[in-house]
Amino acid sequence: MEENRSNAAGGVGGMVLFALIGFVGALVVGWVIFPKMLYSEKTQPIRFSHTVHAQLGIECEQCHHLGPDGRFAGLPTTEACAECHGDETGDNSPNGKEIDKFVKDYAKTGAQVPWLVYQYQPDNVFFSHAAHKGFECTKCHPDVAKMDNPPAYYENRLSGYSKDTMKMWECERCHAAMGTSNACYVCHK
């Protein structure tokens, strides 16, 4: 009888150990391996320094325009950038090389820079910056004015959206804190 108890205790201990190993393995897969499989890391075609432009006193709105309804209407065009950066610099500094790359690959050819948009919203979401006037940009966006290099862009391989696209729960939390309606029709059209 004593022998049966020790065999049963050993069996339970083995099952607990097996369950613990399975749990740790699931955590590793869920937190490390799956995200690396789900997201592909990309870099911007030009290493754009927001810091340099902010130090020159260029406001966000000079390059990032809104449409008449307050929707984000896009990034600056090659023509807008070429107003200041139309000629190669011959400068071998990191910024000089990037300006020369922009001039050679985009300004001289007329091609638009294929910027990766970190917070592009799905088509069924209507987000108006006009309705959020008065909020600091950094409430929702990273403080890129302090970034000399653009952050890594992680694209979801299934949806094609950026990992940094605003999530519905983030909007709902802010709306609740501000006493604004969280009804579906407020954001979804």
Short mmCIF file of the C-alpha atoms (twelve columns), coordinates in Angstrom:
data_MODEL
# 
_entry.id   MODEL 
# 
loop_
_atom_site.group_PDB 
_atom_site.id 
_atom_site.type_symbol 
_atom_site.label_atom_id 
_atom_site.label_alt_id 
_atom_site.label_comp_id 
_atom_site.label_asym_id 
_atom_site.label_seq_id 
_atom_site.Cartn_x 
_atom_site.Cartn_y 
_atom_site.Cartn_z 
_atom_site.pdbx_PDB_model_num 
ATOM 1   C CA . MET A 1   0.000   0.000  0.000   1 
ATOM 2   C CA . GLU A 2   2.871   2.326  0.859   1 
ATOM 3   C CA . GLU A 3   4.390   1.528  -2.532  1 
ATOM 4   C CA . ASN A 4   1.159   2.555  -4.328  1 
ATOM 5   C CA . ARG A 5   1.163   5.926  -2.545  1 
ATOM 6   C CA . SER A 6   4.742   6.695  -3.589  1 
ATOM 7   C CA . ASN A 7   3.987   5.706  -7.199  1 
ATOM 8   C CA . ALA A 8   0.890   7.928  -7.179  1 
ATOM 9   C CA . ALA A 9   2.882   10.846 -5.706  1 
ATOM 10  C CA . GLY A 10  5.566   10.385 -8.350  1 
ATOM 11  C CA . GLY A 11  2.905   10.326 -11.060 1 
ATOM 12  C CA . VAL A 12  1.314   13.539 -9.772  1 
ATOM 13  C CA . GLY A 13  4.726   15.239 -9.558  1 
ATOM 14  C CA . GLY A 14  5.503   14.181 -13.121 1 
ATOM 15  C CA . MET A 15  2.146   15.507 -14.318 1 
ATOM 16  C CA . VAL A 16  2.726   18.847 -12.543 1 
ATOM 17  C CA . LEU A 17  6.199   19.112 -14.068 1 
ATOM 18  C CA . PHE A 18  4.813   18.246 -17.513 1 
ATOM 19  C CA . ALA A 19  2.035   20.866 -17.112 1 
ATOM 20  C CA . LEU A 20  4.555   23.493 -15.941 1 
ATOM 21  C CA . ILE A 21  6.839   22.831 -18.923 1 
ATOM 22  C CA . GLY A 22  3.826   23.059 -21.249 1 
ATOM 23  C CA . PHE A 23  2.722   26.342 -19.639 1 
ATOM 24  C CA . VAL A 24  6.178   27.924 -19.964 1 
ATOM 25  C CA . GLY A 25  6.416   26.684 -23.549 1 
ATOM 26  C CA . ALA A 26  3.026   28.241 -24.358 1 
ATOM 27  C CA . LEU A 27  4.170   31.557 -22.866 1 
ATOM 28  C CA . VAL A 28  7.339   31.546 -24.961 1 
ATOM 29  C CA . VAL A 29  5.375   30.748 -28.125 1 
ATOM 30  C CA . GLY A 30  2.683   33.351 -27.342 1 
ATOM 31  C CA . TRP A 31  4.957   36.194 -26.249 1 
ATOM 32  C CA . VAL A 32  8.068   35.682 -28.352 1 
ATOM 33  C CA . ILE A 33  7.654   33.362 -31.335 1 
ATOM 34  C CA . PHE A 34  4.083   34.207 -32.492 1 
ATOM 35  C CA . PRO A 35  4.620   38.017 -32.588 1 
ATOM 36  C CA . LYS A 36  7.801   37.530 -34.630 1 
ATOM 37  C CA . MET A 37  5.838   35.338 -37.047 1 
ATOM 38  C CA . LEU A 38  2.832   37.718 -37.168 1 
ATOM 39  C CA . TYR A 39  4.729   40.970 -37.755 1 
ATOM 40  C CA . SER A 40  7.339   41.776 -40.367 1 
ATOM 41  C CA . GLU A 41  9.729   44.599 -39.559 1 
ATOM 42  C CA . LYS A 42  10.192  47.251 -42.229 1 
ATOM 43  C CA . THR A 43  12.121  50.493 -42.426 1 
ATOM 44  C CA . GLN A 44  11.164  53.794 -43.994 1 
ATOM 45  C CA . PRO A 45  12.580  54.312 -47.501 1 
ATOM 46  C CA . ILE A 46  14.373  57.469 -46.300 1 
ATOM 47  C CA . ARG A 47  15.796  57.954 -42.816 1 
ATOM 48  C CA . PHE A 48  13.803  61.087 -42.086 1 
ATOM 49  C CA . SER A 49  14.824  63.182 -39.074 1 
ATOM 50  C CA . HIS A 50  11.827  64.890 -37.497 1 
ATOM 51  C CA . THR A 51  14.237  66.397 -34.937 1 
ATOM 52  C CA . VAL A 52  16.120  68.435 -37.549 1 
ATOM 53  C CA . HIS A 53  12.887  69.748 -39.047 1 
ATOM 54  C CA . ALA A 54  11.365  70.554 -35.624 1 
ATOM 55  C CA . GLN A 55  14.534  72.447 -34.646 1 
ATOM 56  C CA . LEU A 56  14.110  74.548 -37.784 1 
ATOM 57  C CA . GLY A 57  10.664  75.554 -36.509 1 
ATOM 58  C CA . ILE A 58  8.687   73.567 -39.055 1 
ATOM 59  C CA . GLU A 59  5.256   72.760 -37.596 1 
ATOM 60  C CA . CYS A 60  3.646   69.333 -38.128 1 
ATOM 61  C CA . GLU A 61  0.790   70.907 -40.121 1 
ATOM 62  C CA . GLN A 62  3.208   72.295 -42.716 1 
ATOM 63  C CA . CYS A 63  3.855   68.750 -43.972 1 
ATOM 64  C CA . HIS A 64  0.946   66.692 -42.628 1 
ATOM 65  C CA . HIS A 65  -2.305  68.025 -44.044 1 
ATOM 66  C CA . LEU A 66  -5.914  67.360 -43.115 1 
ATOM 67  C CA . GLY A 67  -8.794  67.095 -45.545 1 
ATOM 68  C CA . PRO A 68  -11.842 69.381 -45.337 1 
ATOM 69  C CA . ASP A 69  -13.665 66.858 -43.113 1 
ATOM 70  C CA . GLY A 70  -10.695 66.630 -40.718 1 
ATOM 71  C CA . ARG A 71  -9.448  63.288 -41.965 1 
ATOM 72  C CA . PHE A 72  -5.733  62.779 -42.386 1 
ATOM 73  C CA . ALA A 73  -5.089  63.622 -46.017 1 
ATOM 74  C CA . GLY A 74  -1.592  62.317 -46.242 1 
ATOM 75  C CA . LEU A 75  2.077   62.803 -46.033 1 
ATOM 76  C CA . PRO A 76  4.057   65.501 -47.797 1 
ATOM 77  C CA . THR A 77  4.487   65.069 -51.507 1 
ATOM 78  C CA . THR A 78  7.870   64.745 -53.150 1 
ATOM 79  C CA . GLU A 79  7.274   68.200 -54.667 1 
ATOM 80  C CA . ALA A 80  6.715   69.737 -51.202 1 
ATOM 81  C CA . CYS A 81  9.947   68.217 -49.862 1 
ATOM 82  C CA . ALA A 82  11.836  69.211 -53.021 1 
ATOM 83  C CA . GLU A 83  11.047  72.888 -52.324 1 
ATOM 84  C CA . CYS A 84  13.855  72.731 -49.737 1 
ATOM 85  C CA . HIS A 85  15.626  69.561 -50.839 1 
ATOM 86  C CA . GLY A 86  15.819  69.852 -54.629 1 
ATOM 87  C CA . ASP A 87  19.567  69.549 -55.049 1 
ATOM 88  C CA . GLU A 88  22.102  66.997 -53.888 1 
ATOM 89  C CA . THR A 89  24.293  68.210 -51.035 1 
ATOM 90  C CA . GLY A 90  27.438  66.132 -51.503 1 
ATOM 91  C CA . ASP A 91  27.517  66.032 -47.700 1 
ATOM 92  C CA . ASN A 92  28.775  62.686 -46.339 1 
ATOM 93  C CA . SER A 93  27.012  63.046 -42.973 1 
ATOM 94  C CA . PRO A 94  24.087  60.659 -42.344 1 
ATOM 95  C CA . ASN A 95  21.557  63.457 -42.976 1 
ATOM 96  C CA . GLY A 96  23.390  64.597 -46.115 1 
ATOM 97  C CA . LYS A 97  23.424  61.075 -47.538 1 
ATOM 98  C CA . GLU A 98  19.681  60.709 -46.921 1 
ATOM 99  C CA . ILE A 99  18.940  64.064 -48.585 1 
ATOM 100 C CA . ASP A 100 21.037  63.029 -51.578 1 
ATOM 101 C CA . LYS A 101 19.183  59.702 -51.727 1 
ATOM 102 C CA . PHE A 102 15.857  61.570 -51.666 1 
ATOM 103 C CA . VAL A 103 16.961  63.930 -54.445 1 
ATOM 104 C CA . LYS A 104 18.358  61.136 -56.648 1 
ATOM 105 C CA . ASP A 105 15.584  58.552 -56.146 1 
ATOM 106 C CA . TYR A 106 12.518  60.784 -55.798 1 
ATOM 107 C CA . ALA A 107 12.923  64.511 -56.509 1 
ATOM 108 C CA . LYS A 108 14.732  64.059 -59.836 1 
ATOM 109 C CA . THR A 109 12.459  61.220 -60.964 1 
ATOM 110 C CA . GLY A 110 9.180   62.735 -59.722 1 
ATOM 111 C CA . ALA A 111 8.328   59.509 -57.884 1 
ATOM 112 C CA . GLN A 112 6.481   59.767 -54.575 1 
ATOM 113 C CA . VAL A 113 8.246   58.453 -51.481 1 
ATOM 114 C CA . PRO A 114 6.426   55.251 -50.393 1 
ATOM 115 C CA . TRP A 115 6.276   56.241 -46.707 1 
ATOM 116 C CA . LEU A 116 4.993   53.636 -44.297 1 
ATOM 117 C CA . VAL A 117 2.070   55.073 -42.282 1 
ATOM 118 C CA . TYR A 118 2.199   53.962 -38.650 1 
ATOM 119 C CA . GLN A 119 -1.403  54.734 -37.737 1 
ATOM 120 C CA . TYR A 120 -3.418  54.248 -40.924 1 
ATOM 121 C CA . GLN A 121 -7.000  53.426 -39.945 1 
ATOM 122 C CA . PRO A 122 -9.184  50.749 -41.569 1 
ATOM 123 C CA . ASP A 123 -11.733 51.966 -44.122 1 
ATOM 124 C CA . ASN A 124 -14.660 51.366 -41.753 1 
ATOM 125 C CA . VAL A 125 -13.230 53.840 -39.208 1 
ATOM 126 C CA . PHE A 126 -13.877 57.544 -39.542 1 
ATOM 127 C CA . PHE A 127 -11.382 59.518 -37.502 1 
ATOM 128 C CA . SER A 128 -11.506 63.281 -37.681 1 
ATOM 129 C CA . HIS A 129 -8.562  65.263 -36.376 1 
ATOM 130 C CA . ALA A 130 -10.862 68.326 -36.451 1 
ATOM 131 C CA . ALA A 131 -13.054 66.711 -33.779 1 
ATOM 132 C CA . HIS A 132 -9.955  66.225 -31.629 1 
ATOM 133 C CA . LYS A 133 -8.644  69.775 -32.019 1 
ATOM 134 C CA . GLY A 134 -6.984  71.014 -28.854 1 
ATOM 135 C CA . PHE A 135 -5.406  67.668 -27.994 1 
ATOM 136 C CA . GLU A 136 -1.652  67.420 -28.119 1 
ATOM 137 C CA . CYS A 137 -0.568  65.271 -31.075 1 
ATOM 138 C CA . THR A 138 1.505   63.159 -28.679 1 
ATOM 139 C CA . LYS A 139 -1.672  62.049 -26.862 1 
ATOM 140 C CA . CYS A 140 -2.150  59.541 -29.699 1 
ATOM 141 C CA . HIS A 141 1.048   59.736 -31.752 1 
ATOM 142 C CA . PRO A 142 4.671   59.088 -30.746 1 
ATOM 143 C CA . ASP A 143 6.654   62.276 -30.081 1 
ATOM 144 C CA . VAL A 144 8.523   62.117 -33.379 1 
ATOM 145 C CA . ALA A 145 9.820   65.670 -32.980 1 
ATOM 146 C CA . LYS A 146 12.351  64.128 -30.593 1 
ATOM 147 C CA . MET A 147 13.281  61.274 -32.928 1 
ATOM 148 C CA . ASP A 148 16.290  61.564 -35.199 1 
ATOM 149 C CA . ASN A 149 15.486  58.161 -36.716 1 
ATOM 150 C CA . PRO A 150 12.017  56.891 -37.567 1 
ATOM 151 C CA . PRO A 151 10.896  54.025 -35.334 1 
ATOM 152 C CA . ALA A 152 10.722  50.514 -36.740 1 
ATOM 153 C CA . TYR A 153 7.540   49.788 -38.657 1 
ATOM 154 C CA . TYR A 154 5.906   46.456 -37.852 1 
ATOM 155 C CA . GLU A 155 3.354   45.276 -40.396 1 
ATOM 156 C CA . ASN A 156 0.795   42.647 -39.485 1 
ATOM 157 C CA . ARG A 157 1.250   39.913 -42.108 1 
ATOM 158 C CA . LEU A 158 -2.462  39.014 -41.974 1 
ATOM 159 C CA . SER A 159 -4.172  42.422 -42.027 1 
ATOM 160 C CA . GLY A 160 -1.450  44.547 -43.634 1 
ATOM 161 C CA . TYR A 161 -1.910  47.211 -40.938 1 
ATOM 162 C CA . SER A 162 0.798   48.614 -38.729 1 
ATOM 163 C CA . LYS A 163 1.213   47.280 -35.208 1 
ATOM 164 C CA . ASP A 164 0.886   50.932 -34.119 1 
ATOM 165 C CA . THR A 165 -2.543  51.501 -35.679 1 
ATOM 166 C CA . MET A 166 -4.795  52.933 -32.968 1 
ATOM 167 C CA . LYS A 167 -6.760  50.172 -31.289 1 
ATOM 168 C CA . MET A 168 -10.458 50.547 -30.545 1 
ATOM 169 C CA . TRP A 169 -9.932  50.050 -26.819 1 
ATOM 170 C CA . GLU A 170 -7.567  53.045 -26.754 1 
ATOM 171 C CA . CYS A 171 -10.193 55.286 -28.322 1 
ATOM 172 C CA . GLU A 172 -12.927 53.915 -26.037 1 
ATOM 173 C CA . ARG A 173 -10.843 54.511 -22.917 1 
ATOM 174 C CA . CYS A 174 -10.187 58.136 -23.885 1 
ATOM 175 C CA . HIS A 175 -13.838 58.720 -24.844 1 
ATOM 176 C CA . ALA A 176 -14.972 57.301 -21.494 1 
ATOM 177 C CA . ALA A 177 -12.489 59.480 -19.569 1 
ATOM 178 C CA . MET A 178 -13.662 62.582 -21.474 1 
ATOM 179 C CA . GLY A 179 -17.376 61.739 -21.125 1 
ATOM 180 C CA . THR A 180 -17.730 61.382 -24.909 1 
ATOM 181 C CA . SER A 181 -20.071 58.850 -26.474 1 
ATOM 182 C CA . ASN A 182 -18.663 55.413 -27.251 1 
ATOM 183 C CA . ALA A 183 -21.574 54.521 -29.554 1 
ATOM 184 C CA . CYS A 184 -20.492 52.594 -32.645 1 
ATOM 185 C CA . TYR A 185 -21.717 55.265 -35.075 1 
ATOM 186 C CA . VAL A 186 -19.392 57.894 -33.551 1 
ATOM 187 C CA . CYS A 187 -16.335 56.300 -35.162 1 
ATOM 188 C CA . HIS A 188 -17.662 53.660 -37.568 1 
ATOM 189 C CA . LYS A 189 -19.376 54.755 -40.764 1 
# 
